[in-house]
Amino acid sequence: MMRARWAFFLAPIIPAAVAGYNLHMHRPQMAPLSGFIFMCLMFYFQEAIVGIPAFHILKRKRWQHFWIYAAVGFLAVFAPLFALCLARWRSWYEIGPVLNTCALVGIYGGAIGLIFWLLVRPDKDPVKQLASHFT
């Protein structure tokens, strides 16, 4: 359980840094650090709302494959952003750029899910992991 707590805090850092830099490149008036902080807070929020319950559900159902965590991470970020875009839809919007942006941010969410999985490694038995340190 302690690994899951650490993974919660560490998993969004790299994707938030990449997303913050990307945000800075498209909006130069925004400093890279402020973009990183903004994206990190958004990813922590998404992780708290969707990621923690999803982790417990996946653990209970024993769905422990890396691709499931990546897919849940992708959908946890893509779906709310796409719903927000649909709610704020304007007649001059084109669907291609909106889907492109939502997919890019969804890929960051998938990366968070994958990094979380790599840090927690739910596919490994925790007793065997602990025993491997002493043998």
C-alpha positions, 0 to 999 in steps of 0.5 A, spaced: 500 500 500 505 504 501 508 503 494 501 505 491 501 512 495 508 513 492 506 512 485 500 516 486 505 522 487 510 520 482 506 518 476 504 524 474 510 528 474 514 526 468 507 527 463 506 533 467 513 536 465 512 534 458 505 537 458 507 543 461 512 544 456 508 543 450 503 548 453 509 553 454 510 552 446 503 553 444 502 559 449 509 562 450 506 567 455 505 562 460 512 560 463 514 552 463 514 552 471 506 555 471 504 550 465 508 544 469 504 546 476 497 547 472 498 540 469 500 537 475 495 539 479 490 537 473 493 530 473 493 529 481 485 531 481 484 526 475 488 521 479 484 522 486 477 522 482 478 516 478 485 513 479 484 511 486 477 508 485 480 505 479 486 502 482 482 499 488 477 496 483 482 493 478 486 490 484 479 487 487 478 484 480 485 482 479 486 485 473 493 487 473 496 488 466 499 494 464 495 495 458 489 496 463 492 501 467 494 505 461 487 504 458 484 507 464 489 512 465 487 514 457 480 514 458 480 518 465 483 524 462 480 523 455 473 522 456 472 528 461 476 533 457 472 531 450 465 532 454 467 539 456 469 540 449 462 538 447 459 542 452 462 548 450 462 547 443 461 552 438 459 552 431 466 554 428 469 548 431 472 542 427 472 535 430 479 534 428 483 538 432 478 537 438 479 530 438 487 531 436 488 535 443 483 530 447 487 524 444 494 528 446 492 529 453 489 522 453 496 519 452 499 523 458 493 520 462 495 513 459 502 515 461 500 516 468 497 509 468 503 506 465 508 509 470 503 508 476 503 500 474 511 500 473 511 503 480 506 499 484 507 492 480 500 489 482 502 483 477 507 481 482 505 478 489 507 483 495 509 477 499 514 474 494 517 481 493 518 482 500 521 475 501 526 477 494 529 482 499 532 477 504 534 472 499 
